[in-house]
Amino acid sequence: MAKTLPEAFRKRMAAQLGTEYDDFISAYELPPVRGLRINTLKISKERFSELCPWKPEQASTLDEGLILLEDVPHIGSHPYHIAGLFYVQEPSAMSVIEAARIEPGMRVLDLCAAPGGKSGGIAARLKGCGFLLANEIVPSRSKQLARSLERLGVVNAAVTCAHPDSIAEALPRCFDRVIVDAPCSGEGMFRKDDTAIAEWSPEHVAACALRQKAILESAEKCLAPGGKLVYSTCTFSPDENEGVIDFFLERHAEYSLESMHRLYPHSTKGEGHFVAVLSKHSDDAGVYRKEQMLACSVKAAKKSPSVRPLDKKNGQLIEAFFSEALIAHAPDISQLRTAASGRDRSGSRLIYCPFDFPEALLSLPIVSLGVEVGECVRDRFKPSHSFFMAAHGLTYRNRIELSPASRELAAFLRGETLEFSCEFDHCGEYSRYMPVCVHDFPVGFGKLSDGVIKNHLPKGLVSQSFGGAFDE
């Protein structure tokens, strides 16, 4: 592996590391380190340790992070992954979550968020309280980001596909934390990604540094005084790391460097990463006020033609679903809104937003907002996969429990129907919709009809479930 490294990169790293260089190069003879982050929105660390079928050890970068000590083929196909109990994540990258010091109730912007590993970790630290805006400028990657947060069960988040400048214009000084995991030359991924090696050049490094400086300027405008700006890359280049930070601090006297660290593959069980935390001095000028944060109010809904207040007809349909399908309590109807459906303009999607979000968010291109509960079509309600996957604390009246290694579960995840002979105490029209679970954790849902569970797993997830790819 070491022989494939670009000569200019090797010379720079030799000067950069000095006596550590030989150890650094020797690390490229070893396989890359695989890790996973336990999704504490859905499962505790202790419970996951009981269920985990692999040999892990504790990661040094994050308390809920684990390092896999064995090769796990097709880990993305495992039922625990499909249920959102963990996210496959490079251990060094987890250090960004720890450095951000997220607390419940904060407003957090993850500006370059796809594919969703750091956003998922941030959401877990928020514990359902506060607001996460996860943004990705590339449309295809923004959809992947939304799917990741859906699988992880995140409720209090929005996903946008916007240029950083647009977010800065719409939401100035709004967030307590802004995370910038900047696009970079990817030197830290050389051990696991031959494409990163092939695309590397000194000119590429310089171009990345210019782009990173511009993104950081947009990010700065979004941060509230007293907040923290977290900048990270998966590269070793000083031009893209310390150089970007120094350039920024020279132009922003209101910031100070709180911490900065580098991780190398020869000194950490992981790949390469750089993280810097910048603190913004506190003042009261221009800070987002509480009255600008709206809990899906009618006023906010009217700002966007695609998001509307819940009308009486749809309200009755969703109340019928909640009363039949759920036990005890249901979501507050006032926290639901309708959104125009691209699939059937005669119907509408219902979204659940149990959190305050900035009114101006509705001026941005939104990929997802809160949790999609389902869709009302021709006087009937059809629940969505998102609602059954969400970590919203609701209890379903009926559920189907399958063993992780069972043929029935494998068939369900292939999109097949299941024969089911069990009788339920209450099985009305809407209580026939029920989650299919492993160890009480939903992997999807189906509808009971004439002794058969009709599969409602989204088609895109059927192929994904058995693709065998790591979700990093």
C-alpha positions, 0 to 999 in steps of 0.5 A, spaced: 500 500 500 505 504 501 508 504 494 502 507 491 502 513 495 504 519 491 511 521 492 509 529 493 505 526 499 510 522 502 515 527 502 511 532 505 509 527 510 516 526 512 517 533 513 511 534 517 512 527 522 519 527 522 521 521 527 514 518 526 514 518 519 516 510 519 511 508 523 506 512 519 508 509 513 508 502 516 501 503 518 499 503 511 501 495 511 495 494 515 488 493 514 483 500 515 480 500 522 472 499 522 468 501 527 461 503 529 457 508 533 451 505 537 445 509 536 443 511 543 436 514 540 434 507 540 438 503 544 443 503 550 450 502 550 449 496 555 443 493 551 447 493 545 453 490 548 448 484 550 446 483 543 452 485 539 454 478 535 461 481 533 467 482 537 468 489 539 472 494 543 471 501 546 473 506 541 478 512 544 474 517 540 467 516 543 464 513 549 458 510 544 463 508 539 466 501 538 472 498 534 470 492 530 476 486 531 473 482 526 471 482 519 464 483 518 461 482 511 455 485 509 454 489 515 449 493 512 445 487 511 444 486 518 437 486 521 440 491 527 443 496 522 436 496 518 433 497 525 438 503 526 441 500 532 448 503 530 451 506 524 458 504 521 463 509 522 470 510 522 473 511 529 477 517 528 471 521 525 467 520 531 471 525 535 468 530 531 461 528 535 465 528 542 469 535 540 462 539 539 460 538 546 452 537 544 447 538 549 439 537 549 436 543 547 441 546 543 440 548 535 445 545 531 447 546 524 451 540 520 453 544 514 456 538 510 452 533 513 452 527 508 452 521 508 449 522 516 454 519 521 456 525 524 449 528 524 446 521 527 451 522 532 449 529 534 442 527 534 443 522 539 446 527 543 440 532 543 436 526 545 430 529 541 430 536 544 432 542 540 433 542 533 438 539 528 439 542 521 443 537 516 445 540 510 448 537 503 449 541 497 449 535 492 441 533 491 443 525 491 447 525 497 442 530 501 437 524 499 442 519 502 442 523 508 435 524 509 434 516 509 440 515 514 436 520 519 430 516 518 433 509 519 436 512 525 429 514 528 431 522 528 425 526 530 427 533 531 431 534 524 430 537 518 434 536 511 436 541 506 439 541 500 442 548 499 448 552 498 452 554 505 451 562 503 443 561 502 443 558 509 447 564 512 442 568 509 436 565 511 438 563 518 444 568 521 446 567 528 441 562 529 445 556 532 449 554 538 453 549 534 455 549 527 459 543 524 463 544 518 466 537 516 469 540 510 470 537 503 477 535 503 483 532 499 481 525 503 489 524 505 486 520 511 482 515 507 488 513 503 489 506 507 481 505 505 480 508 498 484 507 492 480 513 489 482 518 494 489 516 492 488 517 484 485 523 485 490 527 490 495 532 487 498 538 490 493 542 486 487 539 489 490 540 496 490 547 494 483 548 491 480 544 497 483 549 501 480 555 498 473 552 498 474 550 505 475 558 507 469 560 503 465 554 507 467 557 513 465 564 512 458 562 511 458 557 517 461 563 521 454 567 519 450 562 522 453 561 529 450 565 535 454 569 539 457 564 545 456 558 540 462 554 538 464 552 530 467 545 529 471 545 523 474 538 521 477 534 515 479 527 514 486 530 511 493 531 514 495 537 509 496 543 514 494 547 508 487 545 509 487 544 516 491 549 520 492 554 514 485 554 514 484 556 521 489 561 521 486 564 515 479 565 519 482 567 525 486 573 522 479 575 519 475 574 525 477 577 532 471 575 535 473 568 535 478 564 539 481 557 538 479 553 544 482 546 541 485 543 536 487 535 535 490 531 529 489 523 529 494 519 525 493 511 523 499 510 526 498 513 533 490 512 533 486 506 532 482 509 526 484 513 520 486 520 519 482 526 522 483 533 524 478 537 528 478 544 531 473 548 535 473 555 535 469 559 540 465 566 538 465 571 543 458 573 546 454 579 545 446 580 544 446 583 537 442 580 532 441 573 536 436 569 534 430 570 538 425 565 541 419 569 538 423 567 531 423 559 533 416 557 531 413 550 533 410 549 526 405 554 527 400 556 522 404 563 521 410 558 519 406 554 515 403 559 510 411 561 509 411 555 504 406 553 499 408 546 500 407 546 508 400 547 510 396 547 517 393 540 518 385 541 515 379 538 518 379 532 514 386 529 514 386 531 522 380 526 522 384 520 518 390 521 522 386 521 529 383 515 527 390 512 525 393 514 532 387 511 536 387 504 533 394 503 532 397 506 538 396 505 545 395 510 551 398 516 548 399 519 541 402 525 538 399 532 539 395 533 533 397 541 533 404 538 531 402 535 525 402 539 518 400 537 511 405 537 505 404 537 498 405 530 495 409 529 489 406 522 488 399 524 488 397 531 488 390 529 490 393 527 496 398 530 501 403 527 506 402 528 514 409 530 517 410 530 525 414 536 527 415 536 535 420 541 535 421 548 534 424 550 528 426 557 525 421 560 521 426 562 515 427 555 514 421 554 510 425 559 505 430 553 503 429 547 499 427 542 504 428 534 503 425 532 509 422 536 515 421 532 522 418 525 521 413 523 515 407 520 518 403 517 512 399 520 506 392 521 506 389 519 499 382 519 497 379 519 504 384 513 506 390 514 510 396 510 509 402 510 514 409 511 512 416 507 513 419 513 517 413 513 522 415 506 524 422 507 524 422 514 528 425 514 536 418 517 538 417 513 544 410 511 542 407 504 543 404 500 537 397 496 539 400 490 535 407 488 533 410 482 530 417 480 533 421 476 529 428 472 530 434 476 527 436 469 524 429 467 522 427 465 515 421 469 516 425 476 517 430 474 511 423 474 507 420 480 509 427 484 508 427 481 501 420 485 500 416 478 501 409 477 504 409 473 511 403 468 513 401 469 519 396 465 523 396 469 530 390 473 532 390 480 535 385 482 541 384 488 537 385 489 529 381 494 526 382 497 519 388 502 522 391 497 527 392 492 522 398 496 520 404 494 525 411 494 525 415 488 524 421 488 529 427 484 532 428 485 539 422 490 539 426 494 534 422 496 528 425 494 521 419 496 517 412 495 517 406 491 514 399 490 514 395 484 516 390 481 511 387 474 511 392 471 515 398 475 511 402 480 512 403 485 506 410 488 506 410 495 506 418 496 506 420 501 501 422 498 494 429 502 495 430 499 502 429 492 499 435 492 495 439 496 500 438 491 505 442 486 501 447 490 498 452 488 503 455 495 503 458 499 509 454 505 510 459 510 511 
